Amino acid sequence: MTENRLRLTNNSKIAIIGGGPAGSFFASDAIREAKRLGIDIKITIFNSKDFSQRGPIGCNMSAAVIAGTLHAKLTRDGIILPESIIRQEIKGYYFHTEEHGIELYKPDQTSKSSIMAVYRGNGPLYSTHTKSHSFDDFLLQHVIKQGVTVISESVIEINLPSNRNDPVTVIYGKGGQHNSMEADLVVGAFGINSNMASKIEHLGFGYTPPKTIRTCQMEIPLDPAFIKSSFQDNIQVFALGIEPFRFASMVPKDNYVTVSLVGSRDLTSNDLIDFLNHPTVRKNLPHNWEMPEKFCMCLPKIVLLHAKNPFTDRLVLVGDTSISRIFKNGLESAYITSQLAVRASFEYGISKENFARHYYKPARKLLAMDNKLGAVILAISDFVTRQNWLVKARLSYVEDKRGSWIANHLNALLWNMVTGDAPYHTILIQALNPLFQMKLIPVTLKALVTDIIKRLFSQNYSK
Ligand SMILES: Cc1cc2nc3c(=O)[nH]c(=O)nc-3n(C[C@H](O)[C@H](O)[C@H](O)COP(=O)(O)OP(=O)(O)OC[C@H]3O[C@@H](n4cnc5c(N)ncnc54)[C@H](O)[C@@H]3O)c2cc1C
């Protein structure tokens, strides 16, 4: 009897907190699943952001690159991105270190999935376009067309029932006005820039929110002709090997470039200025470029470590607030966790036992375990990129050998690192490939000797 009540049946109500990608992906998949099972369900999404606004206020702040792998999945699901949403189709990546750079190309040329650069909200603050540009709004409209109700108000709290057979109460509202709604299942898709996570933590069922760090982003308006010729449809990624930056990217978006910085500590706007003044970065901007007086910037959080126990009876969390791959394709993680949660809810039920077994366990296996390996690989990569002599020698060797096995291997390795197209365990296998390592030994030794001699000379000279 208890188990039967903890199942989604005809006329079940689902309340989704958050109308970002995770919320819309859950809704879209739930509608498909309900249709497949021949049951009627009612889905309501609560969303606190107005995606028609420009700048951070209407935007779920990110570099907004849709990985080729996710783009292919959306296309397969019938979610076709209209031209008005796509800011730029991305050809590949240009990988910059402090002294050297190399263009990366798609390792699997037969794959048709394109990488797309979009805006999450309605474009940068102070931009003057007329059409709606928001990817998140496009996803939300997609589910509205399929019968989902959207309430553009914040959820303030949720009350779990004392009897697991009773529904959950969702309290929402604007200003001082509060309303409530009962739901058979509540889905938390509120991301990591919301205070909802700490409220859920205080419900006391064992949820620990993800560990996060503050990043920094800016939208730079530039002449589209300059962006086209300078960026050549490539995302510029920087591994400068200097503190506090771990990763940095510049994503071309027609008449804007989105700069995204992730550091080893919470970043501030001063770090943004330091980054933009770095000589390697300046080369990607017009020679007379100056920081504009007014510009669009934000300091969003990014996940460092996934959440623990993102579920209980009648409540499941998806997207960033649950488990996502660190520093890679957060949007695709939102897609994956939402799909897993939908499968668990519809096929097995909405009890905590079912979420533990059929949602949390597979999500951890797919995403969280790989993150542990990712953390090790990223620490090694941070160390290597700080050894300028080594990076420069290896990249120029590989560039000289363009088209050879070793050049293709390094290209694939770096491509997977920057795009997240392959899991971290595949990246580790690629990095430890014995033939690859053996071929690089002579180059490494030569570079090491040259570096030692250089240092000795400069020490003698300074005496
Ligand atoms: C600097 C940076 C760059 C990134 N670049 C990329 C990239 O290029 N590609 C990529 O795939 N990923 C990227 N990511 C990660 C990506 O942004 C996230 O993984 C993704 O947004 C997670 O989606 P979500 O739906 O879980 O959360 P969010 O996108 O944060 O959406 C949460 C939604 O919930 C709503 N909400 C919050 N609280 C409430 C409430 N109480 N009531 C009602 N609604 C609420 C918000 O309004 C919002 O719409 C980047 C992240 C950062 C920080």
The ligand as an SDF file (V2000), in Angstrom:
LIG
                    3D

 53 58  0  0  0  0  0  0  0  0999 V2000
   31.6850   30.6270  -15.3180 C   0  0  0  0  0  0  0  0  0  0  0  0
   30.8460   29.4380  -15.7360 C   0  0  0  0  0  0  0  0  0  0  0  0
   30.9040   28.9780  -17.0370 C   0  0  0  0  0  0  0  0  0  0  0  0
   30.1560   27.8740  -17.4170 C   0  0  0  0  0  0  0  0  0  0  0  0
   30.2010   27.4830  -18.7230 N   0  0  0  0  0  0  0  0  0  0  0  0
   29.4860   26.4290  -19.1300 C   0  0  0  0  0  0  0  0  0  0  0  0
   29.4790   26.0440  -20.5030 C   0  0  0  0  0  0  0  0  0  0  0  0
   30.0710   26.7050  -21.3450 O   0  0  0  0  0  0  0  0  0  0  0  0
   28.7880   24.9490  -20.8550 N   0  0  0  0  0  0  0  0  0  0  0  0
   28.0880   24.1920  -19.9380 C   0  0  0  0  0  0  0  0  0  0  0  0
   27.5110   23.1620  -20.3110 O   0  0  0  0  0  0  0  0  0  0  0  0
   28.0270   24.5670  -18.6400 N   0  0  0  0  0  0  0  0  0  0  0  0
   28.6980   25.6640  -18.2120 C   0  0  0  0  0  0  0  0  0  0  0  0
   28.6250   26.0660  -16.9100 N   0  0  0  0  0  0  0  0  0  0  0  0
   27.7810   25.2920  -15.9680 C   0  0  0  0  0  0  0  0  0  0  0  0
   26.2910   25.5730  -16.1930 C   0  0  0  0  0  0  0  0  0  0  0  0
   26.0500   26.9530  -16.1360 O   0  0  0  0  0  0  0  0  0  0  0  0
   25.4540   24.8660  -15.1260 C   0  0  0  0  0  0  0  0  0  0  0  0
   25.8670   23.5270  -15.0190 O   0  0  0  0  0  0  0  0  0  0  0  0
   23.9560   24.8860  -15.4680 C   0  0  0  0  0  0  0  0  0  0  0  0
   23.4760   26.2010  -15.5050 O   0  0  0  0  0  0  0  0  0  0  0  0
   23.1630   24.0910  -14.4320 C   0  0  0  0  0  0  0  0  0  0  0  0
   21.7910   24.1710  -14.7290 O   0  0  0  0  0  0  0  0  0  0  0  0
   20.6820   24.0990  -13.5810 P   0  0  0  0  0  0  0  0  0  0  0  0
   19.3880   24.1170  -14.2800 O   0  0  0  0  0  0  0  0  0  0  0  0
   21.0190   22.9910  -12.6520 O   0  0  0  0  0  0  0  0  0  0  0  0
   20.8720   25.4430  -12.7180 O   0  0  0  0  0  0  0  0  0  0  0  0
   20.7110   26.9690  -13.1660 P   0  0  0  0  0  0  0  0  0  0  0  0
   21.1050   27.1440  -14.5620 O   0  0  0  0  0  0  0  0  0  0  0  0
   21.4310   27.7570  -12.1320 O   0  0  0  0  0  0  0  0  0  0  0  0
   19.1510   27.2550  -13.0580 O   0  0  0  0  0  0  0  0  0  0  0  0
   18.5110   27.3480  -11.8220 C   0  0  0  0  0  0  0  0  0  0  0  0
   17.1580   28.0290  -11.9990 C   0  0  0  0  0  0  0  0  0  0  0  0
   16.4440   27.9510  -10.7670 O   0  0  0  0  0  0  0  0  0  0  0  0
   15.8180   29.1820  -10.5060 C   0  0  0  0  0  0  0  0  0  0  0  0
   15.6580   29.2960   -9.0480 N   0  0  0  0  0  0  0  0  0  0  0  0
   16.6270   29.3320   -8.1000 C   0  0  0  0  0  0  0  0  0  0  0  0
   16.0810   29.4140   -6.8690 N   0  0  0  0  0  0  0  0  0  0  0  0
   14.7410   29.4140   -7.0590 C   0  0  0  0  0  0  0  0  0  0  0  0
   13.6300   29.5050   -6.1710 C   0  0  0  0  0  0  0  0  0  0  0  0
   13.7920   29.5680   -4.8480 N   0  0  0  0  0  0  0  0  0  0  0  0
   12.3840   29.5140   -6.6940 N   0  0  0  0  0  0  0  0  0  0  0  0
   12.1920   29.4450   -8.0290 C   0  0  0  0  0  0  0  0  0  0  0  0
   13.2130   29.3620   -8.9170 N   0  0  0  0  0  0  0  0  0  0  0  0
   14.4630   29.3450   -8.4350 C   0  0  0  0  0  0  0  0  0  0  0  0
   16.7510   30.2200  -11.1020 C   0  0  0  0  0  0  0  0  0  0  0  0
   16.0130   31.3800  -11.4200 O   0  0  0  0  0  0  0  0  0  0  0  0
   17.2730   29.5020  -12.3390 C   0  0  0  0  0  0  0  0  0  0  0  0
   16.4800   29.8000  -13.4600 O   0  0  0  0  0  0  0  0  0  0  0  0
   29.3510   27.1890  -16.4820 C   0  0  0  0  0  0  0  0  0  0  0  0
   29.2700   27.6610  -15.1710 C   0  0  0  0  0  0  0  0  0  0  0  0
   29.9940   28.7870  -14.8020 C   0  0  0  0  0  0  0  0  0  0  0  0
   29.8850   29.2970  -13.4100 C   0  0  0  0  0  0  0  0  0  0  0  0
  1  2  1  0
  2  3  1  0
  2 52  2  0
  3  4  2  0
  4  5  1  0
  4 50  1  0
  5  6  2  0
  6  7  1  0
  6 13  1  0
  7  8  2  0
  7  9  1  0
  9 10  1  0
 10 11  2  0
 10 12  1  0
 12 13  2  0
 13 14  1  0
 14 15  1  0
 14 50  1  0
 15 16  1  0
 16 17  1  0
 16 18  1  0
 18 19  1  0
 18 20  1  0
 20 21  1  0
 20 22  1  0
 22 23  1  0
 23 24  1  0
 24 25  2  0
 24 26  1  0
 24 27  1  0
 27 28  1  0
 28 29  2  0
 28 30  1  0
 28 31  1  0
 31 32  1  0
 32 33  1  0
 33 34  1  0
 33 48  1  0
 34 35  1  0
 35 36  1  0
 35 46  1  0
 36 37  1  0
 36 45  1  0
 37 38  2  0
 38 39  1  0
 39 40  1  0
 39 45  2  0
 40 41  1  0
 40 42  2  0
 42 43  1  0
 43 44  2  0
 44 45  1  0
 46 47  1  0
 46 48  1  0
 48 49  1  0
 50 51  2  0
 51 52  1  0
 52 53  1  0
M  END
$$$$
